[in-house]
């Protein structure tokens, strides 16, 4: 087995007396789609935010490609190739869709000083167009992102996370609030992006996906981690998770 | 490309008017036009800080004052305006960078109060440090400058000089906003958390939005000192900062030409309302209240609103037509 892309060990985070994350450890392999499921309040988002530098964990370490990234800011993590989406829509409403994509990668090109004299699209126009085609949002590319429907905004939101060629992308509920017909579309887009195929051909990349839609998770993910009350209940392939008695009782139900 | 072209045409028409109209005016009219352009320059900077980068600053008049006093003090000491101008701009840039730091911790109304406190502190220095600023008596007989051997003592000559500076400052801002920086500022305003997760150095852009905005106020202050030729603390008090903020909001925050219109409302409209005498402040106040109720995004949001309404009408017409077509089939 090759070395892990992301390695989380003994992660802990408490809010007062509540142990939101209590000793979580897992590894994500290069090219893997790693699902995280669990009931509300099981610590998924706290784990996510610790990995992403949004909050500082009380204990534990996080390694990316063998290097310690514990406690780095979201900005530094992004520069090291970690992308993310948020649970709620986070597009720049007053910018066009294309500009949303361009701003999502422009800070990776040149220095702040050189960007003062760079062209408005930072030379990222072609790349943005490729993602626009892959996400089937060509017809709204010049509209303001805030004027689009929820589903379209969700697509823009996800596409933005891929503009800077990240090695690892953390997706927080990519299907939340999306209509069922689009859920399948998002699933196949993520599979394409994972393989590095499609219009915006890039390298292979790994994902961590939090999602409540079980069909979606089981279909998309290579391995799944089940979290309950801040701890890891099980990690395994979708088939293993489906067959796990303990998981069935605690979360998936009959 | 369309809005860019419209902006260009609008810019050229405005420029033609700015070149042609003032010679037809009386001396006081020309003076007022210069006064207005000075505020346009200052408010271009505030529009960057507030309108584009979304930082609620109520301390802009302090920078305007620092610019004015820099020039007044240096010219009184025998130095040239041409030294005073860069000193004013650079000084304000540095102080503005400093004022940006509270913005890294607090936002919205809390930031507004922090900047307001800063304005008060600077104003107290202007009023109390008589050895430097002349206190409440101020500094009088601030000179006009020469420009390559031309005298700018006349109001019309000085007006054209201010217009030239305004054009240069406008072009620089246009260029900055068209560069990736423009998008970074807008991203910072719309959603700083997402911006940071995409690699935008939120802290650096926040500080620079204050610093660059302040530098514009510094340049405007320098021109102001030489225009009115008398500098005292009153025009740089907190009230002036609020007035400048109002001008940016009325014109349209985040619209390039917003400050042009907003400053006209703030500087020229009160003059035109003089016929109303004692009533003028009342009329002005009511006008502002109504404007904020109907156009919270400022005067320049009118074209966008009309466009949105037209699109909505076209969309519902298309829907009605489609419904009718379906009805005809069945």
Interface residues (C-beta under 8 A of the other chain):
Chain A: X52 X73 X74 X75 X78 X79 X83 X84 X86 X90 X91 X92 X93 X94 X95 X99 X102 X103 X104 X105 X106 X107 X108 X109 X112 X115 X116 X117 X118 X119 X120 X122 X160 X163 X164
Chain B: X176 X178 X179 X180 X181 X182 X183 X184 X186 X187 X190 X191 X193 X194 X195 X196 X197 X198 X199 X200 X201 X202 X204 X254
